[in-house]
Amino acid sequence: MYSDARESRSFDNRRYELSKQLPQLVENLATQKCYHTGHGNFFTIELVQEGGTTAQYEVYFALSHSQKRGVLNLFVQSAYERNPKQIKRHKKSIGFFVLLFNTLNNRQIHPAP
């Protein structure tokens, strides 16, 4: 179990094993479809292999300006295997380079209508 002042969670071995693929998934964001959550952050859906099975893996992230001019920070906020029973249709995707350009130039990124 993991506990802090906000919550308690049980450790999930599968989620931990899938998280080891995050560095490569982040490196490949430029080739993935991204979606706006409507809450100021974004996510992508990746197909990953782990333990001989394929899973859909949701990776949630946020972008912000760095202290250095012309540099952005990417923060992975959460990542987990999608529950096939809760899959929703997503609105129009946003290219990762569009997200970078708009963030770098202080342009708002609105969720698709």
BANU-599338 format. One line per 10 residues: number of its first residue (from 1); their letters; for each residue x, y, z of N, C-alpha, C, O. Coordinates in Angstrom, 2 decimals. Layout:
REM BANU-599338
NUM = A = X Y Z X Y Z X Y Z X Y Z ~ ...
REM end
This chain:
REM BANU-599338
1 = MYSDARESRS = 0.84 -1.19 0.00 0.00 0.00 0.00 0.88 1.25 0.00 1.96 1.28 0.57 ~ 0.36 2.29 -0.67 0.97 3.60 -0.68 -0.03 4.55 -0.03 -1.21 4.54 -0.38 ~ 0.42 5.35 0.90 -0.48 6.31 1.56 0.23 7.63 1.74 1.43 7.69 2.00 ~ -0.54 8.70 1.60 -0.09 10.03 1.98 -1.29 10.77 2.54 -2.33 10.15 2.79 ~ -1.17 12.05 2.75 -2.25 12.82 3.37 -3.50 12.87 2.50 -4.60 13.10 3.00 ~ -3.34 12.64 1.17 -4.47 12.77 0.26 -5.19 11.46 -0.04 -6.40 11.44 -0.23 ~ -4.43 10.33 -0.07 -5.04 9.09 -0.54 -4.23 7.87 -0.13 -3.10 7.98 0.35 ~ -4.84 6.72 -0.33 -4.17 5.42 -0.16 -4.43 4.61 -1.41 -5.55 4.57 -1.92 ~ -3.39 3.95 -1.91 -3.51 3.12 -3.11 -2.73 1.83 -2.92 -1.76 1.78 -2.17 ~ -3.19 0.81 -3.60 -2.42 -0.43 -3.60 -1.47 -0.41 -4.80 -1.79 0.16 -5.84
11 = FDNRRYELSK = -0.31 -1.04 -4.63 0.68 -1.08 -5.69 0.20 -2.02 -6.78 -0.25 -3.13 -6.49 ~ 0.31 -1.59 -8.05 -0.14 -2.39 -9.19 1.09 -2.80 -9.99 1.70 -1.96 -10.66 ~ 1.46 -4.07 -9.93 2.66 -4.56 -10.63 2.57 -4.36 -12.14 3.56 -3.96 -12.75 ~ 1.43 -4.62 -12.75 1.30 -4.46 -14.20 1.50 -2.99 -14.60 2.21 -2.70 -15.56 ~ 0.88 -2.10 -13.86 1.03 -0.67 -14.16 2.50 -0.25 -14.03 3.00 0.54 -14.83 ~ 3.17 -0.79 -13.03 4.59 -0.48 -12.83 5.40 -0.98 -14.03 6.26 -0.26 -14.54 ~ 5.16 -2.21 -14.47 5.89 -2.76 -15.61 5.63 -1.95 -16.88 6.56 -1.69 -17.64 ~ 4.39 -1.55 -17.11 4.07 -0.72 -18.28 4.77 0.64 -18.19 5.17 1.18 -19.22 ~ 4.92 1.17 -17.01 5.53 2.50 -16.84 6.99 2.52 -17.29 7.53 3.58 -17.59 ~ 7.63 1.38 -17.35 9.02 1.30 -17.80 9.15 1.67 -19.28 10.24 1.96 -19.76
21 = QLPQLVENLA = 8.03 1.65 -20.00 8.04 2.00 -21.42 7.83 3.50 -21.65 7.90 3.97 -22.78 ~ 7.56 4.25 -20.60 7.27 5.69 -20.74 8.37 6.49 -21.42 8.04 7.33 -22.26 ~ 9.66 6.30 -21.12 10.66 7.10 -21.82 10.58 6.96 -23.34 10.67 7.95 -24.06 ~ 10.41 5.75 -23.82 10.30 5.55 -25.27 8.99 6.13 -25.81 8.98 6.70 -26.91 ~ 7.92 6.00 -25.07 6.64 6.55 -25.52 6.70 8.07 -25.62 6.16 8.65 -26.57 ~ 7.36 8.72 -24.67 7.49 10.18 -24.71 8.35 10.59 -25.90 8.05 11.58 -26.57 ~ 9.41 9.84 -26.16 10.26 10.15 -27.32 9.49 10.08 -28.63 9.82 10.78 -29.59 ~ 8.47 9.24 -28.68 7.69 9.04 -29.91 6.41 9.86 -29.97 5.58 9.64 -30.85 ~ 6.23 10.81 -29.06 4.99 11.61 -29.05 4.74 12.34 -30.37 3.60 12.56 -30.75 ~ 5.81 12.71 -31.05 5.65 13.46 -32.30 4.89 12.66 -33.36 4.33 13.24 -34.29
31 = TQKCYHTGHG = 4.87 11.35 -33.24 4.20 10.51 -34.24 2.82 10.05 -33.78 2.14 9.32 -34.49 ~ 2.40 10.47 -32.59 1.14 10.01 -32.02 0.04 11.07 -32.10 0.32 12.27 -32.19 ~ -1.18 10.61 -32.07 -2.32 11.53 -31.97 -2.46 11.92 -30.50 -2.38 11.08 -29.61 ~ -2.68 13.21 -30.28 -2.87 13.73 -28.93 -4.29 14.28 -28.83 -4.89 14.68 -29.83 ~ -4.81 14.30 -27.63 -6.17 14.78 -27.39 -6.16 15.71 -26.19 -5.39 15.53 -25.25 ~ -7.02 16.72 -26.23 -7.19 17.67 -25.14 -8.14 17.05 -24.13 -9.17 16.50 -24.51 ~ -7.81 17.14 -22.85 -8.71 16.60 -21.83 -9.84 17.57 -21.49 -10.86 17.18 -20.92 ~ -9.64 18.85 -21.87 -10.60 19.87 -21.47 -10.26 20.47 -20.11 -10.99 21.33 -19.61 ~ -9.15 20.03 -19.51 -8.73 20.51 -18.19 -7.32 21.08 -18.22 -6.65 21.13 -17.19 ~ -6.86 21.50 -19.39 -5.55 22.12 -19.50 -4.40 21.17 -19.74 -3.24 21.59 -19.83
41 = NFFTIELVQE = -4.69 19.89 -19.83 -3.63 18.93 -20.14 -4.07 18.07 -21.32 -5.15 18.28 -21.89 ~ -3.24 17.11 -21.69 -3.46 16.34 -22.91 -3.18 14.87 -22.64 -2.60 14.52 -21.62 ~ -3.60 14.02 -23.57 -3.26 12.61 -23.45 -3.11 12.01 -24.82 -3.57 12.56 -25.83 ~ -2.45 10.87 -24.85 -2.30 10.08 -26.05 -2.60 8.64 -25.69 -2.55 8.26 -24.52 ~ -2.92 7.85 -26.69 -3.21 6.44 -26.47 -2.19 5.64 -27.27 -2.09 5.80 -28.49 ~ -1.46 4.80 -26.60 -0.41 4.01 -27.22 -0.77 2.53 -27.13 -1.41 2.10 -26.17 ~ -0.36 1.76 -28.11 -0.44 0.31 -28.02 0.90 -0.18 -27.49 1.94 0.13 -28.08 ~ 0.89 -0.93 -26.41 2.12 -1.42 -25.80 2.04 -2.92 -25.60 0.96 -3.49 -25.48 ~ 3.20 -3.54 -25.56 3.32 -4.97 -25.29 3.90 -5.14 -23.90 4.86 -4.46 -23.53 ~ 3.33 -6.06 -23.14 3.89 -6.38 -21.84 3.39 -7.77 -21.46 2.19 -8.04 -21.46
51 = GGTTAQYEVY = 4.33 -8.63 -21.15 3.96 -9.98 -20.72 3.24 -10.77 -21.80 2.40 -11.61 -21.48 ~ 3.54 -10.50 -23.07 2.92 -11.26 -24.16 1.54 -10.77 -24.56 0.90 -11.37 -25.42 ~ 1.07 -9.69 -23.95 -0.24 -9.15 -24.32 -0.09 -7.71 -24.80 0.85 -7.01 -24.44 ~ -1.03 -7.29 -25.63 -1.07 -5.92 -26.13 -2.11 -5.15 -25.32 -3.20 -5.67 -25.04 ~ -1.78 -3.94 -24.96 -2.70 -3.12 -24.18 -2.76 -1.72 -24.77 -1.79 -1.24 -25.37 ~ -3.90 -1.07 -24.59 -4.00 0.35 -24.89 -3.60 1.08 -23.62 -4.12 0.81 -22.53 ~ -2.67 2.02 -23.76 -2.06 2.69 -22.62 -2.29 4.18 -22.76 -1.87 4.78 -23.75 ~ -2.94 4.78 -21.79 -3.21 6.22 -21.81 -2.08 6.94 -21.07 -1.73 6.59 -19.94 ~ -1.53 7.96 -21.72 -0.46 8.75 -21.12 -0.94 10.20 -21.07 -1.18 10.81 -22.11 ~ -1.08 10.74 -19.85 -1.53 12.12 -19.64 -0.33 13.00 -19.38 0.56 12.64 -18.61
61 = FALSHSQKRG = -0.31 14.17 -20.02 0.84 15.06 -19.88 0.41 16.52 -19.96 -0.67 16.85 -20.45 ~ 1.29 17.38 -19.47 1.10 18.83 -19.53 2.38 19.46 -20.07 3.47 18.91 -19.91 ~ 2.22 20.60 -20.71 3.35 21.35 -21.25 3.42 22.70 -20.55 2.39 23.31 -20.24 ~ 4.64 23.18 -20.31 4.81 24.50 -19.73 6.14 25.08 -20.18 7.01 24.37 -20.69 ~ 6.28 26.37 -19.98 7.54 27.05 -20.31 8.60 26.71 -19.28 8.32 26.56 -18.09 ~ 9.83 26.60 -19.75 10.99 26.39 -18.89 11.55 27.75 -18.49 11.10 28.78 -18.98 ~ 12.52 27.74 -17.59 13.22 28.97 -17.23 14.04 29.48 -18.41 14.26 30.68 -18.55 ~ 14.49 28.56 -19.27 15.29 28.93 -20.44 14.36 29.35 -21.58 13.34 28.70 -21.83 ~ 14.71 30.40 -22.23 13.90 30.91 -23.34 13.87 29.89 -24.49 14.91 29.34 -24.86 ~ 12.69 29.66 -25.04 12.55 28.75 -26.17 12.53 27.28 -25.80 12.58 26.43 -26.68
71 = VLNLFVQSAY = 12.47 26.98 -24.51 12.46 25.60 -24.05 11.15 25.32 -23.32 10.66 26.17 -22.57 ~ 10.60 24.13 -23.55 9.37 23.73 -22.88 9.63 22.54 -21.97 10.54 21.74 -22.21 ~ 8.81 22.42 -20.94 8.82 21.26 -20.06 7.64 20.38 -20.43 6.55 20.88 -20.72 ~ 7.84 19.09 -20.42 6.75 18.13 -20.59 6.70 17.30 -19.31 7.69 16.67 -18.94 ~ 5.55 17.31 -18.65 5.36 16.57 -17.41 4.37 15.44 -17.67 3.22 15.69 -18.04 ~ 4.81 14.21 -17.47 3.88 13.07 -17.52 3.16 13.06 -16.18 3.78 12.93 -15.13 ~ 1.84 13.20 -16.24 1.06 13.31 -15.02 0.50 11.97 -14.56 0.37 11.71 -13.36 ~ 0.17 11.12 -15.52 -0.38 9.82 -15.19 -0.30 8.93 -16.43 -0.27 9.43 -17.55 ~ -0.27 7.64 -16.21 -0.27 6.69 -17.32 -0.81 5.37 -16.80 -0.41 4.90 -15.73 ~ -1.72 4.79 -17.54 -2.31 3.51 -17.11 -2.96 2.81 -18.29 -3.25 3.42 -19.32
81 = ERNPKQIKRH = -3.19 1.53 -18.11 -3.86 0.73 -19.12 -5.33 1.12 -19.18 -5.99 1.28 -18.15 ~ -5.81 1.26 -20.40 -7.23 1.62 -20.57 -8.11 0.45 -20.19 -7.79 -0.71 -20.44 ~ -9.21 0.77 -19.58 -10.23 -0.23 -19.27 -11.14 -0.35 -20.49 -11.82 0.62 -20.83 ~ -11.17 -1.51 -21.16 -11.97 -1.64 -22.39 -13.46 -1.33 -22.18 -14.16 -0.98 -23.12 ~ -13.94 -1.47 -20.95 -15.35 -1.19 -20.66 -15.65 0.30 -20.56 -16.81 0.70 -20.61 ~ -14.60 1.12 -20.42 -14.79 2.56 -20.24 -14.24 3.38 -21.39 -14.03 4.58 -21.23 ~ -14.00 2.76 -22.53 -13.45 3.50 -23.67 -14.50 4.44 -24.22 -15.62 4.03 -24.53 ~ -14.13 5.70 -24.35 -15.01 6.74 -24.88 -14.52 7.15 -26.26 -13.35 6.99 -26.58 ~ -15.42 7.67 -27.05 -15.01 8.26 -28.32 -14.34 9.59 -28.04 -14.81 10.37 -27.22 ~ -13.25 9.82 -28.73 -12.52 11.06 -28.52 -12.79 12.02 -29.66 -13.03 11.63 -30.80
91 = KKSIGFFVLL = -12.73 13.26 -29.31 -12.93 14.29 -30.32 -11.70 14.37 -31.20 -10.81 13.51 -31.12 ~ -11.65 15.35 -32.01 -10.55 15.52 -32.97 -9.18 15.56 -32.28 -9.01 16.18 -31.23 ~ -8.24 14.88 -32.89 -6.89 14.85 -32.32 -6.14 16.15 -32.65 -6.53 16.90 -33.55 ~ -5.06 16.38 -31.90 -4.21 17.55 -32.07 -2.79 17.03 -32.27 -2.34 16.17 -31.52 ~ -2.10 17.53 -33.28 -0.72 17.12 -33.49 0.18 17.60 -32.37 0.00 18.71 -31.85 ~ 1.14 16.79 -32.00 2.05 17.15 -30.92 2.81 18.43 -31.23 3.03 19.25 -30.33 ~ 3.23 18.63 -32.49 3.96 19.84 -32.85 3.07 21.08 -32.75 3.56 22.17 -32.48 ~ 1.78 20.93 -32.97 0.84 22.05 -32.78 0.80 22.41 -31.30 0.79 23.59 -30.95 ~ 0.77 21.40 -30.44 0.78 21.66 -29.00 2.05 22.40 -28.60 2.01 23.37 -27.84 ~ 3.18 21.95 -29.11 4.45 22.59 -28.79 4.49 24.04 -29.29 4.86 24.95 -28.55
101 = FNTLNNRQIH = 4.11 24.23 -30.55 4.13 25.57 -31.15 3.23 26.53 -30.38 3.64 27.64 -30.04 ~ 2.01 26.11 -30.11 1.07 26.99 -29.42 1.53 27.29 -27.99 1.39 28.42 -27.52 ~ 2.06 26.31 -27.31 2.54 26.54 -25.95 3.74 27.49 -25.96 3.81 28.42 -25.16 ~ 4.66 27.26 -26.87 5.85 28.10 -26.97 5.50 29.55 -27.29 6.17 30.47 -26.83 ~ 4.44 29.74 -28.08 4.03 31.09 -28.50 2.86 31.64 -27.69 2.19 32.59 -28.12 ~ 2.61 31.05 -26.53 1.57 31.52 -25.61 0.18 31.58 -26.25 -0.62 32.45 -25.91 ~ -0.09 30.69 -27.15 -1.42 30.61 -27.78 -2.26 29.58 -27.04 -1.77 28.51 -26.68 ~ -3.51 29.90 -26.82 -4.40 28.97 -26.15 -4.68 27.77 -27.04 -4.76 27.88 -28.27 ~ -4.83 26.63 -26.41 -5.17 25.40 -27.13 -6.55 24.99 -26.62 -6.70 24.58 -25.47 ~ -7.53 25.10 -27.47 -8.90 24.81 -27.09 -9.26 23.36 -27.42 -8.79 22.82 -28.42
111 = PAP = -10.08 22.73 -26.59 -10.57 21.39 -26.93 -11.37 21.45 -28.22 -12.01 22.46 -28.52 ~ -11.35 20.38 -28.98 -12.13 20.31 -30.23 -13.61 20.42 -29.89 -14.05 19.91 -28.86 ~ -14.37 21.06 -30.75 -15.81 21.21 -30.47 -16.55 19.88 -30.56 -17.76 19.84 -30.35
REM end
